[in-house]
Amino acid sequence: MMQFDPTLYVITDSTYHTADSLLDTVAGACEGGATLVQLREKDAGGRAYLELAQRVKAVTDRHGVPLLIDDRVDVALACGAAGVHVGADDLPVAAVRRLLGPDKIVGATAKTVNAALAAWKDGASYLGTGAIFPTTTHVTTKITPVSTLNEICAAVPIPVVAIGGLNADNLSVLHDSPIAGIAVVSAVMKADEPCLAARQLREQVLAMRKR
């Protein structure tokens, strides 16, 4: 399977971006130290999603950062992305792994230990667990206690990434958590200086790991 670093996982949100400003923000995030980028377009049709994915991938490729596609295996295959992330209502992990083969990254959302174990056994490469805090994205969120996050980390041998309303001011709740990284949306996508925002977040995660 492709090697990847989940330290700072940036998920896009185009609701407050033009296509060009989205690409600029992704470029800034990569320059600042994003280690994974996920393109998330909940409302785009297949053609528009693919066209944007190809443009975003040109940016992430330039910076050597793997691009994941949210939900759409067809778009990921068509643009040559590094992999796919699926939520609880998307295609099952086992089906995605079958379609993508053994070499791609398959991420899954898991909010319980049972769901985490099932996703790992079905071939997930990493897990996203949260929401740790309420979020401003238009995805329905249910708060996940840090204690549950830690139990999931202990239960599976694959990386677990904390997600949900995380930013430079509230990461301290994760100081004792054995997470592999954090996933952020607004903290970078809404930042005036995405490069600086990404750099600060990555430094915080690396500092937490050293403790």
C-alpha positions in Angstrom: 0.0 0.0 0.0 1.1 3.5 -0.7 3.0 5.2 2.2 1.4 8.3 3.6 1.8 10.7 6.4 -1.5 11.6 8.2 0.0 14.3 10.5 -1.9 17.3 8.9 -4.8 16.2 6.8 -6.5 19.1 5.1 -10.1 18.6 3.8 -11.4 21.1 1.3 -14.6 23.1 1.5 -15.5 25.1 -1.6 -18.6 26.8 -0.2 -16.6 30.0 0.4 -14.2 29.7 -2.6 -14.1 30.1 -6.3 -12.3 27.3 -8.1 -9.2 29.5 -8.3 -9.1 30.6 -4.7 -9.7 26.9 -3.7 -6.6 26.0 -5.7 -4.6 28.8 -4.1 -5.7 27.7 -0.7 -4.7 24.1 -1.3 -1.3 25.3 -2.7 -0.8 27.4 0.5 -1.8 24.5 2.7 0.7 22.2 0.9 3.5 24.8 1.2 2.7 25.2 4.9 3.0 21.5 5.6 -0.2 19.7 4.8 0.7 16.0 4.5 -2.6 14.8 3.0 -5.4 16.6 1.1 -8.9 15.4 0.6 -11.2 17.0 -2.0 -14.7 17.0 -0.7 -17.4 18.2 -3.0 -20.8 17.1 -1.7 -22.9 18.9 -4.3 -20.8 18.5 -7.5 -21.9 16.3 -10.4 -19.4 13.7 -11.7 -18.0 15.8 -14.6 -17.5 19.0 -12.5 -16.0 16.9 -9.6 -13.5 15.3 -12.0 -12.5 18.5 -13.6 -11.9 20.1 -10.2 -10.1 17.0 -9.0 -7.7 17.1 -11.9 -6.9 20.7 -11.2 -6.4 20.1 -7.4 -4.3 17.0 -8.2 -1.9 19.1 -10.3 -1.4 21.3 -7.3 -0.9 18.5 -4.8 1.4 16.6 -7.2 3.6 19.7 -7.5 4.1 19.6 -3.7 4.3 15.8 -3.4 1.2 15.5 -1.3 -1.2 12.6 -1.8 -4.7 13.6 -2.9 -7.8 11.7 -1.6 -11.3 12.0 -3.0 -14.2 12.1 -0.7 -16.8 9.3 -1.4 -16.4 9.0 -5.2 -14.4 6.0 -6.2 -15.0 6.7 -9.9 -13.6 10.3 -9.7 -10.6 9.0 -7.8 -9.9 6.4 -10.4 -10.5 8.8 -13.3 -8.1 11.4 -11.9 -5.5 9.0 -10.6 -5.9 10.1 -7.0 -4.0 8.4 -4.2 -7.2 7.1 -2.7 -10.7 7.6 -1.3 -12.3 8.5 2.0 -15.7 7.0 2.8 -18.2 7.9 5.5 -20.8 5.6 7.2 -23.3 6.2 4.4 -21.0 5.9 1.4 -19.8 2.7 -0.3 -18.6 0.0 2.2 -14.9 -0.1 2.9 -14.5 -3.6 1.5 -16.2 -2.6 -1.8 -13.9 0.4 -2.1 -10.8 -1.7 -1.4 -11.9 -4.2 -4.0 -12.4 -1.5 -6.6 -9.2 0.4 -5.9 -7.0 -2.6 -5.3 -4.3 -3.1 -2.6 -2.1 -0.2 -3.5 -4.4 2.8 -2.9 -5.3 4.6 0.3 -8.7 3.9 1.7 -9.9 6.0 4.6 -13.0 5.4 6.7 -15.0 7.4 9.2 -15.3 5.4 12.5 -17.0 6.8 15.6 -17.0 3.6 17.7 -14.5 0.8 18.5 -16.7 -1.7 16.7 -16.9 0.4 13.6 -13.1 1.0 13.7 -12.4 -2.7 14.0 -14.8 -3.5 11.1 -13.2 -0.9 8.8 -9.7 -2.1 9.6 -10.6 -5.7 8.9 -12.3 -4.6 5.6 -9.1 -3.0 4.4 -9.1 0.6 5.6 -5.7 2.3 5.6 -6.6 4.9 8.2 -9.6 6.1 10.2 -11.1 9.5 10.8 -12.7 9.9 14.2 -14.8 12.7 15.4 -16.3 15.3 15.6 -14.2 16.3 18.5 -15.8 19.8 18.5 -18.9 21.1 16.7 -18.1 22.1 13.1 -19.2 24.8 10.6 -19.2 22.4 7.6 -22.5 21.3 6.2 -21.9 17.7 7.2 -24.1 16.5 10.1 -21.8 16.1 13.1 -22.1 14.1 16.3 -19.6 14.9 19.0 -17.2 12.1 19.8 -15.5 12.1 23.3 -11.7 12.1 23.3 -11.9 9.0 25.5 -13.7 7.1 22.6 -11.0 8.5 20.2 -8.3 7.1 22.5 -10.1 3.7 22.7 -10.2 3.5 18.9 -6.5 4.4 18.7 -5.7 1.5 21.0 -8.0 -1.0 19.2 -6.6 -0.8 15.7 -3.1 -1.0 14.2 -3.7 1.6 11.5 -3.4 5.4 11.9 -6.3 7.3 13.5 -6.9 10.9 12.7 -8.9 13.2 14.9 -11.4 15.4 13.1 -14.1 18.0 13.8 -13.8 21.7 14.6 -10.1 21.4 15.4 -8.0 24.6 15.2 -4.8 26.1 16.7 -6.7 27.2 19.8 -8.3 23.9 20.9 -5.8 21.2 20.0 -4.8 21.0 23.6 -7.6 18.5 24.3 -5.7 16.0 22.3 -2.4 16.4 24.1 -2.5 12.9 25.7 -4.2 11.2 22.7 -2.2 8.7 20.7 -3.5 10.0 17.4 -1.5 9.8 14.2 -2.6 13.3 13.1 -5.5 15.8 12.8 -7.9 16.6 10.0 -9.0 20.2 9.5 -11.3 22.0 7.3 -12.1 25.6 8.3 -8.9 26.1 10.2 -7.1 26.1 6.9 -9.8 26.6 4.3 -11.1 29.8 5.9 -7.6 31.1 7.0 -6.4 34.4 5.6 -3.0 32.8 5.3 -3.5 29.1 4.7 0.3 28.5 4.5 0.9 30.0 7.9 -2.2 28.2 9.4 -1.0 24.8 8.1 2.5 25.4 9.4 1.3 26.3 12.9 -1.1 23.3 13.0 1.6 20.9 11.9 4.1 22.2 14.4 1.5 21.8 17.2 0.8 18.2 16.2 4.5 17.3 16.0 5.1 18.9 19.4 2.2 16.9 20.9 3.7 13.7 19.5 7.0 14.4 21.2 5.4 14.5 24.7 
